């Protein structure tokens, strides 16, 4: 099976490297020459365009940071759908609005191209070792045929419904993370004002009802950053991408007639963090930034 992989960013690089190390023939495309070059020693082949990559691939995987990038790569003049042959499977693993994979499936069906939307969760380390959680939308038969490939990248793979369902599930998941991270940041600053040590709060809360992924995965980052004196945090989950995902959640919720007041408010907090120049930092930076992310400051943003 020949795999084409498009998007070698924070997550995509590790995923593509993992596929190569598991013996897959992988052709890659990314605008970053450095990202592509770092995979060539592992046996990756290089394509000049998404179209060229699709022409030589049985399965094309996209892992891109924004909806605009996904649309250009899939639907553009030199995009995947132009180059793919009948029988090719496109697996959109980017976190994008569900209408994008639905549109890709409609366009692909005309020329015999099958589409799955399969966004992931788990962070960079799990991307490299193939233990991501993958949520998949699309035809059951296509899902079954691609299941072994998906299990190379993820140890937990869920078929959650028709095309677009995977993207929807990822947005719901990331909404929870985004709101929870803000709650953890505020709680830690309350704890500090009460004279409690961050390490004690972390150790007790993770074994109590305050336990969460934001607490377990992000608070140690913030504590380590504080003690090391580093000014930046390695972006496992950048603030920019969390803001993007919350904006998608708000858009989808409002289009369905839902009240998204809490998500909208939290979105404004992430937007303020971006305006402070922290957009490329990991969301754990929200803990350090919290004193400057007050209700009053948010209202002025």
C-alpha positions in Angstrom: 0.0 0.0 0.0 1.4 3.4 -1.0 0.7 6.2 1.4 0.7 9.9 0.6 1.1 12.2 3.7 0.4 15.9 3.5 1.2 18.2 6.4 4.3 17.6 8.5 3.6 20.0 11.4 3.6 19.4 15.1 1.5 16.2 14.8 1.9 15.2 11.2 5.7 14.9 11.3 5.5 12.2 14.1 2.7 10.4 12.4 4.4 10.2 9.0 7.7 9.1 10.7 5.8 6.4 12.6 4.3 5.1 9.3 7.8 4.9 7.8 9.2 3.1 10.8 6.4 0.5 10.4 7.5 -0.3 6.9 5.0 1.7 4.8 6.0 3.3 1.5 5.3 7.0 2.2 5.4 10.0 -0.1 5.2 13.3 1.7 4.4 16.9 0.8 4.8 20.0 2.9 5.7 23.6 2.2 8.4 23.4 4.8 11.6 22.1 3.2 13.1 21.4 6.7 10.1 19.3 7.7 10.3 17.2 4.5 14.1 16.9 4.7 14.0 15.5 8.2 12.0 12.5 7.0 14.1 11.7 3.9 16.6 9.6 6.0 13.8 7.4 7.1 12.9 6.6 3.5 10.2 9.1 2.7 9.7 10.1 -1.0 9.0 13.7 -1.9 6.2 15.0 -4.1 6.2 18.5 -5.6 2.4 19.1 -5.2 -0.6 17.4 -3.5 -1.8 16.4 -7.0 1.5 14.6 -7.8 1.4 12.9 -4.4 -2.2 11.7 -5.0 -1.3 10.4 -8.5 1.1 7.8 -7.0 -0.8 7.0 -3.7 -3.4 4.4 -2.8 -4.3 6.3 0.4 -3.8 10.0 0.9 -3.6 11.4 4.5 -4.0 15.1 5.3 -2.9 16.6 8.6 -3.1 20.4 8.2 -3.5 23.2 10.7 -6.4 25.2 9.2 -9.5 24.8 7.2 -8.1 27.1 4.5 -5.0 24.9 4.1 -7.2 21.7 4.0 -9.4 23.2 1.3 -6.4 24.3 -0.8 -4.7 20.9 -0.6 -7.9 18.9 -1.3 -9.8 21.1 -3.8 -7.1 23.3 -5.3 -5.9 23.4 -8.9 -3.0 21.2 -7.9 -5.0 19.4 -5.2 -5.6 15.8 -4.2 -8.9 15.4 -5.9 -7.4 16.4 -9.2 -4.7 13.8 -9.0 -6.4 10.9 -7.3 -7.6 7.9 -9.3 -10.7 5.9 -8.8 -10.3 3.7 -5.7 -8.0 6.1 -3.9 -9.0 6.7 -0.3 -8.6 10.2 1.2 -8.3 10.3 5.0 -8.7 13.8 6.3 -7.0 13.8 9.8 -7.0 17.6 10.1 -9.2 19.3 12.7 -11.6 21.1 10.4 -15.4 21.9 10.3 -17.4 18.7 9.3 -18.6 20.4 6.1 -15.1 20.1 4.5 -15.0 16.2 4.6 -18.6 16.1 3.5 -17.8 18.3 0.5 -14.8 16.2 -0.3 -16.9 13.0 -0.1 -19.4 14.5 -2.5 -16.8 15.6 -5.0 -14.8 12.4 -4.7 -17.9 10.2 -5.2 -18.2 11.5 -8.8 -14.8 10.1 -9.7 -14.7 7.0 -7.4 -12.6 8.5 -4.6 -13.6 7.4 -1.1 -13.2 9.8 1.9 -12.9 9.3 5.7 -12.6 12.1 8.2 -10.3 10.9 11.0 -9.0 13.6 13.3 -6.8 12.5 16.2 -6.1 13.3 19.8 -3.1 12.5 22.0 -0.2 14.9 21.5 3.2 14.7 19.8 4.7 11.7 21.7 1.7 9.5 20.9 1.8 10.6 17.3 5.4 9.2 17.1 4.7 6.0 18.9 1.4 5.2 17.2 -0.9 5.4 20.2 -3.2 8.3 19.2 -6.9 8.2 19.7 -8.6 8.4 16.2 -12.3 9.3 15.7 -13.5 8.3 12.2 -16.5 9.3 10.1 -17.4 7.7 6.8 -18.7 4.5 5.2 -18.3 1.4 7.3 -16.8 -0.6 4.5 -14.1 2.0 3.8 -13.4 2.3 7.5 -12.9 -1.5 7.8 -10.5 -1.5 4.8 -8.4 1.2 6.4 -8.6 -0.1 9.9 -5.1 -1.7 9.9 -3.5 1.4 8.6 -5.3 3.6 11.2 -4.2 1.2 14.0 -0.6 1.9 13.0 -1.2 5.5 14.0 -3.6 5.0 16.9 -4.2 2.3 19.5 -7.8 3.5 20.0 -9.8 3.9 16.8 -13.5 4.6 16.8 -16.0 4.7 14.0 -18.4 7.3 15.1 -20.8 7.6 12.2 -21.2 9.0 8.7 -18.8 11.3 7.0 -18.2 14.4 9.0 -18.8 12.7 12.3 -15.2 12.3 13.1 -14.6 16.1 12.6 -17.7 16.8 14.8 -16.4 14.5 17.6 -13.0 16.2 17.5 -14.5 19.7 17.8 -16.6 18.5 20.8 -13.5 17.0 22.4 -11.4 20.1 21.9 -14.2 22.3 23.2 -14.0 20.4 26.5 -10.2 20.8 26.6 -10.2 24.5 25.8 -12.8 25.3 28.5 -11.2 23.0 31.0 -7.7 24.6 30.5 -9.1 28.0 31.4 -10.8 26.5 34.5 -7.5 24.9 35.6 -5.6 28.2 35.1 -8.1 30.1 37.3 -8.1 27.4 40.0 -4.4 27.4 40.3 -4.3 31.1 40.8 -7.0 30.8 43.4 -4.9 28.1 45.1 -1.8 30.4 45.0 -3.7 33.2 46.6 -4.7 30.8 49.4 -1.1 29.9 50.0 -1.2 26.4 48.4 1.7 25.1 46.5 1.1 24.2 42.8 2.7 20.8 43.1 0.5 19.9 46.0 -2.6 21.1 44.1 -1.6 19.0 41.1 -0.9 15.8 43.1 -4.1 15.9 45.1 -6.4 17.1 42.3 -5.3 14.4 39.8 -6.4 11.8 42.4 -9.6 13.6 43.2 -12.7 15.0 41.5 -10.7 17.8 39.9 -8.8 15.3 37.7 -8.7 16.1 34.0 -6.5 15.9 30.9 -5.8 19.6 31.2 -4.6 19.1 34.7 -2.5 15.9 34.2 -0.9 16.9 30.8 -0.6 20.6 31.1 0.1 21.6 34.7 3.4 19.7 34.8 4.5 21.7 31.8 3.7 24.9 33.5 5.5 23.9 36.7 8.5 22.7 34.8 8.5 26.0 32.8 8.4 28.0 36.0 11.3 26.1 37.7 13.5 26.1 34.5 13.0 29.8 33.9 12.1 29.2 30.2 10.2 32.0 28.5 8.5 29.7 26.0 6.7 26.4 26.2 7.1 23.8 23.5 3.7 23.9 21.6 2.2 20.5 21.9 -1.3 22.1 21.7 -0.7 25.7 20.6 -3.1 28.5 21.7 -3.6 29.4 18.1 -5.0 26.0 17.3 -7.2 25.9 20.4 -8.6 29.3 19.5 -9.4 27.9 16.0 -11.2 24.9 17.3 -13.3 26.9 19.8 -14.2 29.2 16.9 -15.4 26.3 14.9 -17.4 25.0 17.8 -19.1 28.4 18.2 -19.9 28.5 14.5 -21.4 25.0 14.4 -23.3 25.6 17.6 -24.8 28.9 16.5 -25.7 27.4 13.1 -27.7 24.7 15.0 -29.5 27.3 17.1 -27.6 26.6 20.3 -26.6 28.9 23.1 -22.7 28.9 23.1 -22.2 31.7 25.7 -19.6 29.9 27.7 -17.6 28.8 24.7 -17.8 32.3 23.2 -16.5 33.8 26.5 -13.6 31.3 26.7 -12.8 32.0 23.0 -12.4 35.6 23.9 -9.8 34.7 26.6 -7.8 32.7 24.1 -8.1 35.6 21.7 -6.6 37.9 24.3 -3.7 35.5 24.8 -3.1 35.7 21.1 -3.0 39.5 21.2 -0.4 39.2 23.9 1.8 37.3 21.5 1.4 33.9 23.0 -0.5 32.2 20.1 2.3 29.8 19.3 2.8 28.7 22.9 1.3 25.5 24.3 -2.1 26.1 26.0 -0.4 25.4 29.4 0.9 28.9 29.0 -2.6 30.1 30.0 -1.7 29.3 33.6 1.2 31.8 33.6 -0.8 34.4 31.6 -3.9 34.1 33.8 -3.3 37.3 35.9 -3.4 39.3 32.6 -6.5 37.4 31.3 -9.0 38.8 33.7 -12.7 39.6 32.8 -11.9 43.3 32.6 -8.9 42.8 30.2 -11.0 40.4 28.1 -13.8 42.9 27.8 -11.3 45.5 26.6 -9.8 43.2 24.0 
